[in-house]
Amino acid sequence: MLWLLFLLPAWILAGLAVARLCLAAVRSAAPAPAPSGSGHRPSLYEVAFLAGGPYRVAELAMVSMARAGRVLLAHTGWVTVAVPEGRDPVERSVLDAIGPSGQERIRPVRSAVAVADPVRELGARLVDSGLAAEDGGQVPDAVRQVRTAAVAVLLLGAVALWMFPAEVSPGPAAAWFALPLGVVLGCLVIARYEVRSGPEWASPTGRAMLNSLSPEADSGERGYLTAVAAHGVAAVRDPSLNAAFASGGSVRRDR
């Protein structure tokens, strides 16, 4: 009966992982309240953060600067400074990330801007206002925990069965280990098709505000940048822009 000492932690790991995933999924799927009538019009940076997180804010800043002729985004994936002056703290962080050489690849610039103080402060303000979720990685972290539990259950079961004497059938023990393994694998299958595994940057209130936005309602430059903020650089279908970020190693952080 030594195998029971392995079965107990297998069930505990599976149960905790599945419970956490279910709780995170329920919180993520909470119905969004109706947008308040405060009349607050979110800034483009706020829309970008709520829709795609810090990396989206960095991409929006570079696109906005490129549209204004302040930087050049080459199809080879490099960003070059044309006007060394930023119009706001986020743009100034872009210039700081490019550095004194005046030229850098898009990926390290985007990564540096995403963790710069202006973007971190933007996220903190959105959390304080109730528009951003405090932890955008709850569901992805829970899915990873379930995967880890599946591997742990499999290893515990393998060790327990290996310890069985040759003359004793391990069938009943294998069936008991198959139960928690089946539970975690079933949850992973369901999560694959039913749960949004990407980061949830917006709270239910923030999602309601995003859903109320219509980039088509904004004309000209504002509409273009709103589309980038809400849906990412790929959404604007600008071949030169898409080529620049693709060559620069753009990593999709969309939900």
C-alpha positions in Angstrom: 0.0 0.0 0.0 3.0 2.3 -0.2 1.6 3.6 -3.5 -1.1 5.5 -1.5 1.6 7.8 -0.3 2.1 8.9 -3.9 -1.6 9.0 -4.7 -2.4 11.5 -2.1 -0.1 14.3 -3.3 -1.2 13.5 -6.9 -4.8 14.2 -6.0 -3.9 17.3 -3.9 -1.8 18.8 -6.7 -4.6 18.1 -9.3 -7.3 19.5 -7.1 -5.5 22.7 -6.2 -4.6 23.3 -9.8 -8.0 22.7 -11.2 -9.7 24.8 -8.5 -7.4 27.7 -9.2 -8.1 27.5 -13.0 -11.8 27.4 -12.4 -11.7 30.4 -10.1 -9.5 32.4 -12.5 -11.8 31.5 -15.4 -14.9 32.6 -13.5 -13.3 35.9 -12.6 -12.1 36.5 -16.2 -15.6 35.8 -17.5 -17.4 38.0 -15.1 -20.0 40.1 -16.9 -18.9 43.6 -17.6 -21.1 46.3 -16.0 -22.6 48.9 -18.3 -20.3 51.9 -18.9 -20.8 54.7 -16.5 -22.1 58.0 -17.8 -19.1 59.9 -16.5 -18.3 60.9 -20.0 -14.6 60.2 -19.6 -12.9 59.7 -22.9 -9.9 57.4 -22.5 -6.6 58.5 -23.9 -5.0 56.4 -26.6 -2.4 55.1 -24.2 -5.2 54.0 -21.8 -6.9 52.2 -24.6 -3.7 50.5 -25.6 -2.9 49.4 -22.1 -6.3 48.0 -21.4 -6.5 46.2 -24.8 -3.0 44.9 -25.0 -0.9 45.8 -22.0 2.5 47.6 -21.7 3.8 46.2 -25.0 0.8 47.7 -26.9 1.5 51.1 -25.3 5.1 50.9 -26.5 4.0 49.9 -30.0 1.4 52.7 -30.1 4.0 55.3 -29.1 6.4 54.2 -31.9 3.6 54.2 -34.5 2.4 57.6 -33.3 5.9 59.0 -33.5 6.4 57.5 -37.0 3.2 59.0 -38.2 4.4 62.4 -37.0 7.8 62.0 -38.7 9.6 61.9 -35.3 11.0 58.4 -35.9 11.5 56.2 -38.9 10.3 52.6 -38.8 12.2 50.6 -41.4 10.9 47.4 -42.9 14.1 45.8 -41.7 12.9 46.1 -38.1 15.0 49.2 -37.0 13.7 52.4 -35.5 15.7 55.6 -36.2 15.3 59.0 -34.5 14.4 61.8 -36.8 13.3 64.5 -34.2 15.0 63.9 -30.8 12.1 65.4 -28.8 9.3 63.5 -27.2 5.8 65.1 -26.9 5.0 63.1 -23.7 6.7 60.9 -21.1 6.1 57.7 -23.1 7.6 59.1 -26.3 10.6 60.3 -24.2 11.0 56.8 -22.9 11.1 55.6 -26.5 13.9 58.0 -27.3 15.8 57.0 -24.1 15.4 53.3 -25.2 16.8 54.0 -28.6 19.8 55.6 -27.0 22.4 58.1 -28.1 23.2 56.3 -31.3 19.8 57.3 -32.7 19.0 53.8 -34.0 18.0 50.5 -32.5 16.0 47.5 -33.3 12.3 47.6 -32.5 12.2 44.6 -30.1 14.6 46.0 -27.4 13.0 49.4 -27.7 9.5 48.0 -27.2 10.7 45.9 -24.2 12.4 48.8 -22.5 9.4 51.1 -23.0 7.0 48.5 -21.6 8.8 48.5 -18.3 9.7 52.2 -18.2 8.2 54.4 -15.4 5.6 56.2 -17.6 4.0 52.9 -18.6 4.2 51.5 -15.1 2.6 54.6 -13.7 -0.1 54.5 -16.4 -0.9 50.9 -15.4 -1.0 51.8 -11.7 -3.4 54.7 -12.4 -5.7 52.4 -14.4 -5.7 49.8 -11.6 -6.5 52.5 -9.1 -9.4 53.8 -11.2 -10.8 50.2 -11.5 -10.3 50.0 -15.3 -7.3 47.7 -15.3 -7.1 44.2 -13.6 -4.6 44.0 -10.8 -3.2 40.8 -12.2 -3.5 40.3 -15.9 -1.9 36.8 -15.8 -4.2 34.9 -13.5 -5.7 32.6 -16.2 -2.4 31.9 -18.0 -0.6 31.2 -14.7 -3.5 28.9 -13.7 -3.2 27.0 -17.0 0.5 26.6 -16.5 -0.1 25.2 -12.9 -2.6 22.6 -14.4 0.1 21.6 -16.9 2.6 21.2 -14.1 0.1 19.2 -12.1 -0.4 16.9 -15.0 3.3 16.2 -15.3 3.6 15.7 -11.5 0.7 13.2 -11.4 2.2 11.3 -14.3 5.6 11.1 -12.6 4.1 10.2 -9.2 2.1 7.5 -10.8 5.1 6.1 -12.7 7.2 6.0 -9.5 4.4 4.3 -7.6 3.8 1.7 -10.3 7.6 1.1 -10.6 7.7 0.1 -6.9 5.1 -2.7 -7.3 6.5 -6.2 -7.0 6.6 -8.2 -10.2 4.0 -10.7 -8.8 1.5 -8.0 -7.9 -0.8 -6.5 -10.6 -0.6 -2.7 -10.6 -3.9 -2.3 -12.4 -6.0 -0.9 -9.5 -3.3 1.6 -8.6 -2.9 2.7 -12.2 -6.7 3.3 -12.3 -6.5 5.5 -9.2 -3.7 7.6 -10.7 -5.5 7.8 -14.1 -8.4 9.6 -12.4 -6.5 12.8 -11.4 -4.6 12.7 -14.6 -7.8 12.6 -16.6 -9.2 15.5 -14.6 -6.3 17.8 -15.3 -6.0 16.8 -18.9 -9.7 17.3 -19.4 -9.4 20.8 -17.8 -6.6 21.6 -20.2 -8.7 20.6 -23.2 -11.6 22.7 -22.0 -9.3 25.7 -21.3 -7.9 25.4 -24.8 -11.2 26.0 -26.4 -13.3 27.8 -23.8 -10.9 30.0 -21.7 -9.0 33.0 -23.0 -5.5 32.2 -22.0 -3.9 35.5 -22.9 -3.4 38.2 -20.3 -6.5 40.1 -19.2 -5.3 43.7 -18.8 -8.8 45.3 -18.4 -11.1 44.8 -15.5 -14.8 44.1 -16.3 -15.4 47.8 -16.2 -12.4 48.4 -18.5 -13.7 45.8 -20.9 -17.0 47.5 -21.0 -15.3 50.8 -21.9 -13.3 49.2 -24.6 -16.4 47.5 -26.1 -18.1 50.9 -26.2 -15.2 52.4 -28.4 -15.6 52.5 -32.1 -12.4 53.3 -34.0 -14.5 53.9 -37.1 -16.2 56.8 -35.3 -12.9 58.7 -35.2 -11.7 60.1 -38.4 -8.2 60.6 -39.8 -5.2 60.2 -37.6 -7.1 59.6 -34.4 -9.0 56.8 -36.0 -5.8 55.2 -37.3 -4.1 55.4 -33.9 -7.2 54.2 -32.1 -7.2 51.1 -34.3 -3.6 50.4 -33.4 -4.3 51.0 -29.7 -7.4 48.7 -29.6 -6.3 45.9 -32.0 -2.5 46.1 -32.5 -0.3 47.1 -35.4 -1.6 44.2 -37.5 -5.1 45.5 -37.5 -4.3 48.7 -39.5 -3.2 46.6 -42.5 -0.3 48.9 -43.3 2.2 46.8 -45.2 5.2 49.0 -44.3 4.2 49.1 -40.6 3.5 45.4 -40.4 6.8 44.6 -42.0 8.7 46.8 -39.6 7.3 45.2 -36.5 7.5 41.7 -38.0 11.2 42.2 -38.8 11.7 43.7 -35.4 10.5 40.6 -33.7 7.1 41.9 -32.6 5.6 39.5 -30.1 1.8 39.4 -30.0 0.4 40.1 -26.6 -3.2 40.4 -27.6 -5.9 38.6 -25.7 
